[in-house]
């Protein structure tokens, strides 16, 4: 038995997946109970009256090229959230297994675990060390029940990269015991290569990527899991057969052309310059008490009165994220880097 089958839920390993109607575009479709006519205003390429291709080959190949990984190591879904949910359902038995998270961090890891009935163990990041990873504490808290360790790098909401060497050491220590899942939603803003390049040598390492941030496709809901091919085969058993809608597929393929990717890189340069502007401007404001370094497309700042700062921003018709509910961030707000005009207006409003 493979290490993936030993780690995963036995009932998922044994599951016979649903078989959708076969995808053979060269043949006329009388096998999927679809309406044979398009809607009158349907401008899509394939027709919205037809079910889309399960795990679309063109999209997988385009994303594999973007992320420089083999196509068989990639699963595409509705943002990173779907991959988080699939991993939790595939590897965690309700009432028996656990996930480990490092707060303050993205809340969906814990939400998905609790929906599944899995226990949530925590090893807080070290705030005194710039929200660094507590490597030793994590390994000590990683009991035999832990099947998934979720690490967000750059981390949300703190914005910092986690130490790559520590992540790799953790993955090696947990080989055969747990999957180490690295959420790289913001890696394009960090100036560091993705850890996807290490999956082949560390098969218990899994990487979450998304098109929501750097590629401006949050509304399209498209993300990817990069993992050992055995994990991809397992998760394809439980992902809904038509996870990517036809309009999403076409929109995403349009935004992943060579020209569109060049435009995304140009916008990234502007955003990084604006992030630097906020990092320089915020500490000069009397109401701001601390600004944390950021490798993401947002900045975390602490305020003398975060509630008043929130209200002031709203009066200027600007929304920033209240981060005071995260542990250790009782006076913090998370500020997404906006356009030059928006960033200037926010700094002026808080002056």
Order of alpha helices (4+ residues) and beta strands (2+ residues): alpha-alpha-alpha-beta-alpha-beta-alpha-beta-alpha-beta-alpha-beta-beta-beta-alpha-alpha-alpha-beta-beta-alpha-beta-beta-alpha
